[in-house]
Amino acid sequence: MLSFAALAARPEFTVAAVTCRNDHKGWSATESPDDFRVVLVRRGRFRRRTGGVCADIEPTTAYLGVPGEEEQFAHPAGGDVCTAISLSPALWRELAGDAPGVTTSTVYVDARLDLAHRRFLAAARTGDIDYAAAERLMDLTGRVVARVAAGPTPVGGVTRGSARALVAAARDVIGAGHPAASGLLPLAALLGVSPYRLSRAFTQELGVPLTRYRNRVRVARALDRLEAGETRLAVLAADLGFSDQAHLCRTVRDHVGSTPTALRRLLRGSAPNQPNQPTQPNQPT
């Protein structure tokens, strides 16, 4: 029996936590999905067969599936818990470019790739799907694509000069509040680059991820509103594109060390205490 719990979903990608409780040792019926997908195991193991080749899939081995590929599964050791990532053909092309195919469907998950997987899961839990989760997803899938693509891909290095120009253009778009700045993928599309390359350029040029830079801009706007006396934190969160009030509070506290409520008092200033009036001496009667 399979169960799915959505972790992140956008038109370009979907990510789900998949729990399998099957314990059948034989092969399942043949499946032929129509998407590009990366599957990483968090717990347990299973077997996958495609093109007559069998592979054991467990926490140190992931697999990459391509559209139309026939595959079967077996679970001789019991169930498993996986992260299943589905990519649209357009997003796959942005990551893989014109590479003619893949050299292998099995990917060794070293400690760095394992950490990239865990960092994506942590980012997805924040609720910031369009930046934090999307940026971590591009890092994770970009690493996988670079290992299996049968040729050069757009996820290679970014030169210093191109990074500087790309970051400058992205900062202009974010600063202007352009609708494309609502997420990593639409921002990259507006600038005509892969989201992976845009993310890498920010880290290379500014030393901080794109997500943190964008949040820095939003925190400044939040401080402006708080300084002006804004008390409706839910409205403020919605206006600035946070997923909810809690997301706003976490982000502001992460950047400046205080909650929005405390910052509003700090920026507005408290009314000074009135000094005590001196006591008049008793007058003789």
N, C-alpha and C positions, 0 to 999 in steps of 0.2 A: 504494500500500500504506500502510495506517495502522498505527501502533503507539501504545500507550497506556502511560503510567507514572503510577501513582497517586501523588498528592502529599498528599492529605488526604481522608478519607472518614468521614462520620458519617451517621446516618439523615436528617438535615436537608440535607446537602450532600455533594457529591463534587467533587473537583478533580483533574484529570489533565493531564499534559503530553502533548500529542498531536503526533506527528511524521508528516507526510504526505510520501511520496516519489513521489506521482503527478505525471505531467507531461502529462496529457491536456488538450487545449485545449477539447474539447467538454463539454457539460453532463452531469453524472451523472444517474442515475435519481432520481426524486423521493423525498424522505424526508419523514416527518412525525413528528418526535419528540414525546414526551408530557411534557416537562419544561420548566421555565424555565431558560435557560442564557445565560451571558455568555462570549463567546470573544474573547480578546485575543491578538494575534499577537506573538511574540517575534522571529521571523526569517522572512523570505520574504513571500509574498503569495498570495492566491487570490481568486476571484470567487464571490459568492453571489447567487442569484436567488430572490426570494420575492414573490408577488403581482404577477408581471410586472415587478418592479423589480430592476435589477442594481446591485450595489455592489462596489467593490474593497475588500477587507479586507487591511490591512497594518499595520505597527506604529503608525501614527497613526490607525487606524480599527478599532474593535471592532464586534461586533454583539451584539444581544440577541434571543434567540429565545423564543417563547412556545409552549405546548402546542398541538398540532394544526396548526401552521403548516407549509405545504408549502414545501420549499426544495430547491434544487439547487446544485451546486458545480462549479467549473471551475478548472483549475490551468495557465493558459497560460504562467506564468513558472517552472514547476518546483515544488519542494516547499516546505514551510513547517513551522515549529514554533510551536505555540499553547498557551495555557493555557485549558482548557475547564472552566467552572464550571457545575455543575448544582445547582439549588435546588429543594427540595420546595415544593409549593403553599403549605403553611403558613408556611414561612420567607419566601416571596415576599410573602405578605399582610402579614407583620410589617414588611417593608421598604417595600412599595408601598401598604399600607392598602387603602382602598376606591377607589383611582384606577381609572377605568373602562377604562383600557388604556394603550397607549404611543403617543406621538406619532411616533416613528420607531424603526426597528430598528437604525439605524446610529449609532454613538456616536463622536464625535471624541475621540481620546486625546491630551489636552494633556500637558504635562510633569508636572503634579501627579498626573494619573491614571496616567501611566506610573510615577511614583515609588511610588504606592500599590500598583500591580501588583508592582513589584520588592520592596517591603517585605513583601508577602504571601509571595512566593516565599522570601525570606530567613527569615521566621517559620516557614514550613512545614518548612524544613530543620532547625530546632531540634528537631523531634519533639514540640513542645508544641502538639498539634492543638486541644485543647479551649479553650485560652486565647490564646496568642500568635498562632497561625494563625487561629483563629476571629475574634479581634478585628480582625486585619488584613483578613480576608475581609469582615467587615461594613463596614469602612471602604471597601474597594474596591467592593463591590457596591452599597453605599448611595450612593456617588458616581454610579454608572451609573444607578441607579433614579431619583435626583433629576433627572437630565438628560432622561430619556425618558418619565417618567410623565405621564399626561394630567390631572393634578390634584394637590392637596396630598398629601404622603406623611408617614408617621411619622418620616422621617429628617430632619425640619426641626430648628430650634433647640430647645434646652432652656432653660427659664427658670432663673434662679439658685435661686429657692426650691424648685422641683420637683427640681432637681439635688441640692440639699442633702439633701432628704428621701430621695430615691432612693439616694444614696450611703450615707447612714446605715443604711438598711435592708439594703443589700448588705453593708456592713461587718459588721453583726450576724450575717448568715448565714455569711459567710466565717469570722468569728471563732469561731462556734459549731461549725464543722466539719460543717455540714449537708451531706447528700449532694448537694444541688443546687449546692453550691459547687464541684463537680468540673469544671464547665465554664461558659463564658460563656452558652451557649444554655439549659441547664437553670436557671441562676441567673436569667436574664431571665424565663424562663417562670414560675418561682416568684414573682417580684416583679410579674408581670403587665405587663411592658413589652417593647418590641422590643430585641433584643440591641444594635442600633446605638445606640439612645438610651441604654441603660445604659452602653455604652462611652464615649459622648460625655460623659455626666454626670460620670464619674470624672475625665476630663481637665479638664473645666471647673471642678469643685469642688476637687480636690486637686492639680491640676497634673501628675499622673502617670497613665499608662494603667492600666486595671483590671488588666491582666496583671502589671504591675510591682508594684502594690499587693498583689495576691494572692501574688506571689512574695516580697514583703517579709515577709508573715505566715509563709509557709512557711520562709523562712530563719531567722526567729526561733525557730521550732519545731525546726529542725535544730540551731541553736546550743544550745538547751536539752538536746537529746539528746547532742550532742558534749560538752558540759560535764559531763554525767553519766557520760561514759566510753564512749558508743556507738562501736564499732569496725566494725560491719557496715554499710558504706556502701550496699550493694545493698539491704539490708533497710530502711535509713533512707529511701532513695529511694522504694521501693515504698510504705512507710507514709505518706509525705508526698505521694504522688500524682505524682511525677516519672516521666517516661517510662523512665528508666534511671539508672544510677549516674553516667554521663557528664553527663547533663542536670542532675542534682543538683550535681555539681562545677562545671559552667559557671555555673549560677545563683548559687551561693554565692560563687564567685570574683567574679562581676560585681557583687554587692552589697557585699561586704566586702573584696575584694582578696586573699583568701587561699583556699587549698584547704581542704576539710573536715579532711584529715589534719593540716595545719599548725594549723588552728584548735583541734583537739582538744588538741594539745600546748600551745598557748597558753593555753587555758581551764583545762586541768587543772594546768598548771605542771610544770616538770621537777624531778626530785629534786635538791636542792642538792648541790653537790659537797662531799664531806667534806674539811675542811681537813687539810693535811699535818701529821702529828705532829712536834713539834720533835725534832730530833736530840739525843740525850743525849750529853754529853761523855764521852770515854773515861775510865774510872776507873783510877787507878794500881794497878798490881799489886804 
